[in-house]
Amino acid sequence: MALNVITKFIRRKDVSILLSHHYKQLSTDVGLLKYLRTTALSHTNQYHHSQQSRLRQSYSHRFYSVKTAQQVDNYRTENKVTVIGEDIPSPYTDINQSDFPDYIKRFLNDQGFTTPTVIQSQSWPIALSGQNFVGIAQTGTGKTLAYLLPAVVHIKEKMAKKGRGPIALVLAPTRELARQIEAVAKDFESLLNIRCVCIYGGANRTRQANQLQDGVDIVIATPGRLNDFLVSKTTNLSRCTYVVLDEADRMLDMGFEPQIRQALEGVPLDRQILMFSATWPKEVRHLAKDYLGEFIQVNVGSTELSANHNIEQHVHICDQEGKLIKFKEIMHTISGDGFGKTLVFSNTKKSVDFLTQMLRRNAWPAMGIHGDKTQMQRDIIINKFKTGKTSILVATDVAARGLDVDGVTHVINYDYPNTSEDYIHRIGRTGRQQNKGVSHTILTEENARQAKGLIEVLKEANQEIPKELNHMAQTYNAERAEELEAKRTSKFKQHNFNPNRRWNKFRFNKIY
């Protein structure tokens, strides 16, 4: 009864006119809101692009070097450099002939730099032009200076004020890499009166907070600790116009994408972002698309991760019981050759402590680091390794990235890592800056599933592949195929599969 009354009421002519009037008004309001939103976004994008163009023009006027097209093409071809983008400046092939400010040239000359690395030569002019940048290059190619020198030029006329946030921000995945970047950045503090602070977990939070509030120019941070200070409003990124994401692929692998995005949301639109990565996976591409907009991409070599060809790779296969014996044989061989610094990797903290004690009992000067040691202990041990007070460092993957130590001649993988990417980063601690290096890797039957990936790495680097390794990979593939076939057969038996029944194809689809 009630429903009939409501239906008749709505059908009345005056009510229908009233409802129609309100619907038209609502449609007009929604259309107006959509128009205002589109217009606002358009103006915002125009402002952002105009600011970037102004920044590029101001840097371009002062810092671009001039080279003929033929010279540039020859340099990029010889060094296997691929550049993608528009308005690409010519690379700096000679520091003294570049258009860097005089104080930068003096600094580089004092440090003994005369010729830039490949990634530096192309990164510097692009970064100085104010354009967003993505650099894909293997570790040990001098990426730290590739973004720190332009950062210094970017902030050289601006001084930090107490309580204000940084002008330049560098994000790194691990404490060790952050500390490594800080060590390079500290060279600029006394030279140009630029304030730099490194913030990361595991260190005194109060001290770091006081340093931020005193005013800084460059902040080097791990994503977790940075967001801790942003949420507590200890600092902010309101005037941060130069952002670097170092080893972006590693940060995303470690699950830092939410923290990275949270930090970038607080950066002004009028900013410049530089990303450096060893690989170019889809996760890194999505991040670049979301925050960089138009950018120049520089690939040094392949965009796929590959081992440094300056490293001579050796693979040793044995059973689990003979693993320690094989490790001692390798150490005796290295000792006989008169080794420099040796880095030994193991997968567990317990194994690191065991190997360190074993080496010390055999009169080898070894020290070990892993996640259970305090940051102070880790810093002391790494400093001793750098200065040569100890020539053997045993470590978990905390030292696989960001550990830039001169004179590392040998890397030993006592335990094989979980992935080929981690293997490449481990052995990449040697053979840096065009030096030669040697790696030794011990494999057991437990590592059979990684044999195929290791073979591909060795093939790409033109290394000798042991017959035992090929046999291990073939055996594992055959066993894996048998397991899959047995699993498939058991499913048929479990569901009473009868090959004589006409409707089995329908039952088969339900199973799979």
LINCOR-V855969 format. One record per residue. N is the residue number from 1. PSI is psi in whole degrees, -180 to 180 (none if undefined). Layout:
n	psi
N	PSI
N	PSI
//
This chain:
n	psi
1	-48
2	-39
3	-38
4	-40
5	-46
6	-41
7	-46
8	-37
9	-43
10	-31
11	-12
12	144
13	-44
14	-34
15	-42
16	-37
17	-42
18	-46
19	-39
20	-41
21	-45
22	-36
23	-43
24	-41
25	-42
26	-42
27	-40
28	-43
29	-44
30	-43
31	-40
32	-42
33	-42
34	-41
35	-46
36	-41
37	-45
38	-43
39	-43
40	-44
41	-39
42	-47
43	-38
44	-46
45	-40
46	-40
47	-45
48	-46
49	-36
50	-39
51	-42
52	-40
53	-41
54	-42
55	-42
56	-42
57	-40
58	-41
59	-41
60	-39
61	-29
62	-30
63	-9
64	134
65	160
66	124
67	156
68	156
69	-37
70	-41
71	-44
72	-47
73	-41
74	-43
75	-46
76	-36
77	-45
78	-34
79	11
80	50
81	127
82	129
83	130
84	127
85	-171
86	158
87	51
88	120
89	161
90	149
91	155
92	106
93	-14
94	126
95	-44
96	-26
97	-3
98	173
99	28
100	150
101	157
102	-36
103	-30
104	-42
105	-42
106	-41
107	-47
108	-40
109	-39
110	-31
111	-4
112	15
113	126
114	-35
115	126
116	158
117	171
118	-46
119	-34
120	-43
121	-35
122	-26
123	-41
124	-54
125	-33
126	-46
127	-39
128	-21
129	-9
130	6
131	153
132	151
133	140
134	123
135	124
136	112
137	153
138	165
139	156
140	21
141	11
142	34
143	-26
144	-50
145	-24
146	-31
147	-19
148	-39
149	-48
150	-32
151	-41
152	-44
153	-36
154	-35
155	6
156	-26
157	-3
158	134
159	141
160	146
161	151
162	131
163	-4
164	158
165	178
166	162
167	-36
168	140
169	132
170	120
171	133
172	152
173	-30
174	160
175	-42
176	-43
177	-40
178	-44
179	-35
180	-43
181	-40
182	-41
183	-37
184	-42
185	-30
186	-25
187	-24
188	-18
189	-54
190	-31
191	-43
192	9
193	44
194	129
195	133
196	140
197	143
198	124
199	133
200	161
201	156
202	-4
203	173
204	114
205	-40
206	-44
207	-43
208	-41
209	-42
210	-39
211	-40
212	-42
213	-22
214	-15
215	127
216	159
217	-44
218	127
219	125
220	125
221	154
222	148
223	-40
224	-48
225	-35
226	-48
227	-28
228	-46
229	-30
230	-43
231	-40
232	0
233	29
234	-35
235	176
236	170
237	30
238	-23
239	21
240	107
241	7
242	112
243	134
244	130
245	99
246	136
247	56
248	-37
249	-40
250	-40
251	-39
252	-37
253	-34
254	2
255	24
256	6
257	-44
258	-40
259	-37
260	-46
261	-38
262	-41
263	-43
264	-25
265	-24
266	2
267	140
268	157
269	-33
270	72
271	167
272	131
273	132
274	130
275	134
276	136
277	152
278	-23
279	175
280	59
281	172
282	-31
283	-42
284	-39
285	-42
286	-41
287	-42
288	-41
289	-38
290	-33
291	-19
292	-25
293	-124
294	132
295	162
296	132
297	131
298	120
299	122
300	108
301	-147
302	152
303	-11
304	144
305	130
306	155
307	150
308	125
309	-9
310	-1
311	127
312	116
313	129
314	137
315	129
316	128
317	130
318	176
319	170
320	-36
321	-30
322	10
323	-47
324	-38
325	-43
326	-39
327	-43
328	-38
329	-43
330	-43
331	-40
332	-38
333	-44
334	-41
335	-39
336	-28
337	-5
338	65
339	161
340	-108
341	139
342	134
343	123
344	128
345	137
346	158
347	-20
348	154
349	-39
350	-42
351	-37
352	-47
353	-40
354	-47
355	-39
356	-46
357	-41
358	-44
359	-42
360	-37
361	-27
362	20
363	22
364	128
365	92
366	149
367	156
368	148
369	147
370	-178
371	-20
372	-13
373	146
374	162
375	-36
376	-43
377	-43
378	-41
379	-42
380	-45
381	-44
382	-38
383	-40
384	-37
385	-41
386	-42
387	-6
388	7
389	-26
390	137
391	-4
392	126
393	124
394	131
395	157
396	-167
397	3
398	-21
399	7
400	-26
401	150
402	-1
403	99
404	96
405	125
406	144
407	11
408	110
409	-25
410	141
411	130
412	126
413	93
414	-42
415	136
416	136
417	176
418	-29
419	160
420	-31
421	-44
422	-36
423	-44
424	-41
425	-35
426	-55
427	-17
428	-3
429	-16
430	170
431	28
432	153
433	47
434	9
435	163
436	152
437	166
438	137
439	145
440	132
441	128
442	127
443	144
444	180
445	-24
446	-19
447	15
448	-36
449	-23
450	-2
451	-41
452	-45
453	-39
454	-39
455	-42
456	-39
457	-44
458	-40
459	-45
460	-34
461	8
462	42
463	156
464	134
465	117
466	146
467	-37
468	-34
469	-43
470	-43
471	-41
472	-44
473	-43
474	-42
475	-43
476	-42
477	-40
478	-44
479	-38
480	-41
481	-40
482	-40
483	-42
484	-39
485	-41
486	-39
487	-40
488	-42
489	-40
490	-34
491	-39
492	-45
493	-38
494	-34
495	18
496	49
497	127
498	115
499	-13
500	-7
501	135
502	-28
503	14
504	-31
505	-32
506	-40
507	-36
508	-41
509	-34
510	-36
511	-41
512	none
//
